[in-house]
């Protein structure tokens, strides 16, 4: 799970101009952030970008493998970046932009799901409890 300094430097060079890039060590690998969004990881000198339904087909169509954090456990959220993509800095940045967008969208979706329906009510409003019995008409 080691990441060589040379490979990290190469990846950061290829992605320069993408935005504010940061790398952080994590679990023996490296996490890559663009403008505070976690969009990629490096493990064993292999680059993986974050995916969702909007860009997964790009990777699958090229036969890229999903990230395997440990034997038998596959993450469908990160796929290996093809070597020919990484070698072309313009194309690497284009693929990375899609992954940054995926990360941004995931953050927004997560925030929305954390808001409970009860917290959406106006302050001071009273929620009437339903008794479960039908109303009598008469």
C-alpha positions as CSV (number, residue, x, y, z in Angstrom):
1,X,0.0,0.0,0.0
2,X,3.0,2.3,-0.3
3,X,3.0,5.4,-2.5
4,X,6.3,6.6,-3.8
5,X,7.2,10.2,-3.7
6,X,8.0,10.2,-7.4
7,X,4.6,8.8,-8.4
8,X,2.7,11.3,-6.2
9,X,4.7,14.1,-7.7
10,X,4.0,12.9,-11.2
11,X,0.2,12.7,-10.5
12,X,0.1,16.2,-9.0
13,X,2.1,17.5,-12.0
14,X,-0.4,15.9,-14.4
15,X,-3.3,17.4,-12.6
16,X,-1.9,20.8,-12.1
17,X,-4.3,23.6,-13.0
18,X,-7.3,21.6,-11.8
19,X,-7.8,23.7,-8.7
20,X,-6.4,23.8,-5.2
21,X,-4.9,20.3,-4.9
22,X,-3.9,18.7,-1.7
23,X,-2.6,15.3,-0.8
24,X,-3.1,13.6,2.6
25,X,-1.8,10.3,3.8
26,X,-4.5,7.9,4.8
27,X,-4.4,4.1,5.6
28,X,-1.1,3.6,3.9
29,X,-2.2,5.4,0.7
30,X,-2.8,9.0,-0.3
31,X,-6.1,10.9,-0.6
32,X,-6.3,13.7,-3.2
33,X,-8.5,16.7,-2.6
34,X,-9.4,19.5,-5.0
35,X,-10.9,22.6,-3.4
36,X,-11.5,20.5,-0.2
37,X,-13.3,17.7,-2.1
38,X,-12.0,14.2,-1.8
39,X,-12.0,13.0,-5.4
40,X,-9.2,10.5,-5.8
41,X,-6.8,8.1,-4.1
42,X,-3.5,6.6,-4.7
43,X,-2.6,3.1,-3.6
44,X,0.5,1.1,-4.6
45,X,1.4,3.8,-7.2
46,X,-2.0,3.4,-8.9
47,X,-4.4,6.4,-9.2
48,X,-8.2,5.9,-8.7
49,X,-10.8,8.5,-9.3
50,X,-14.2,8.8,-7.6
51,X,-17.1,7.6,-9.8
52,X,-20.9,7.5,-9.8
53,X,-23.5,6.7,-12.5
54,X,-22.5,9.8,-14.4
55,X,-18.9,8.7,-15.2
56,X,-18.6,5.0,-14.3
57,X,-19.2,3.9,-17.9
58,X,-16.0,5.7,-18.9
59,X,-14.0,3.3,-16.7
60,X,-15.9,0.2,-17.3
61,X,-15.8,0.6,-21.1
62,X,-12.0,0.7,-20.9
63,X,-11.8,-2.4,-18.6
64,X,-10.6,-0.5,-15.5
65,X,-10.8,-2.2,-12.2
66,X,-12.6,-0.9,-9.2
67,X,-10.5,-0.1,-6.2
68,X,-9.9,-3.0,-3.8
69,X,-9.0,-1.7,-0.4
70,X,-8.2,-5.3,0.7
71,X,-8.6,-8.7,-0.9
72,X,-12.2,-9.5,-1.7
73,X,-13.6,-6.0,-0.8
74,X,-14.3,-3.9,-3.9
75,X,-15.3,-0.3,-3.8
76,X,-17.6,0.7,-6.7
77,X,-17.0,4.4,-5.9
78,X,-13.3,4.5,-7.1
79,X,-11.9,3.1,-10.4
80,X,-8.4,2.9,-11.7
81,X,-7.5,5.7,-14.1
82,X,-6.2,4.3,-17.4
83,X,-2.5,4.9,-18.0
84,X,-3.1,6.6,-21.3
85,X,-5.4,9.1,-19.6
86,X,-2.9,9.9,-16.9
87,X,-0.1,10.3,-19.5
88,X,-2.1,13.1,-21.2
89,X,-2.4,15.9,-18.7
90,X,-5.3,17.6,-20.5
91,X,-7.3,14.3,-20.6
92,X,-6.3,13.6,-17.0
93,X,-7.7,16.9,-15.8
94,X,-10.9,16.4,-17.8
95,X,-11.5,13.0,-16.1
96,X,-10.5,14.5,-12.7
97,X,-13.0,17.4,-13.2
98,X,-15.8,14.8,-13.5
99,X,-14.6,13.1,-10.3
100,X,-14.5,16.4,-8.5
101,X,-18.1,17.0,-9.6
102,X,-19.0,13.5,-8.3
103,X,-17.5,14.4,-5.0
104,X,-19.3,17.7,-4.8
105,X,-22.6,16.1,-5.7
106,X,-22.1,13.4,-3.1
107,X,-21.4,16.0,-0.5
108,X,-24.7,17.9,-1.4
109,X,-26.7,14.7,-1.4
110,X,-25.3,13.6,1.9
111,X,-26.1,17.0,3.5
112,X,-29.7,16.8,2.2
113,X,-30.1,13.3,3.6
114,X,-28.9,14.4,7.1
115,X,-31.8,17.0,7.4
116,X,-34.7,15.3,9.2
117,X,-38.2,16.2,8.2
118,X,-38.9,17.5,11.7
119,X,-36.1,20.0,11.4
120,X,-37.7,21.4,8.2
121,X,-40.7,22.8,10.2
122,X,-41.0,26.4,11.0
123,X,-40.0,27.4,14.5
124,X,-42.9,27.4,16.8
125,X,-45.1,25.3,14.6
126,X,-46.9,22.5,16.3
127,X,-47.2,19.1,14.7
128,X,-50.6,17.5,15.3
129,X,-50.5,13.9,16.2
130,X,-52.8,11.6,14.2
131,X,-54.7,9.2,16.4
132,X,-55.0,6.5,13.8
133,X,-58.8,6.4,14.2
134,X,-61.1,7.5,11.4
135,X,-63.0,10.7,12.0
136,X,-66.6,10.3,12.7
137,X,-68.9,12.0,10.4
138,X,-72.1,13.0,11.7
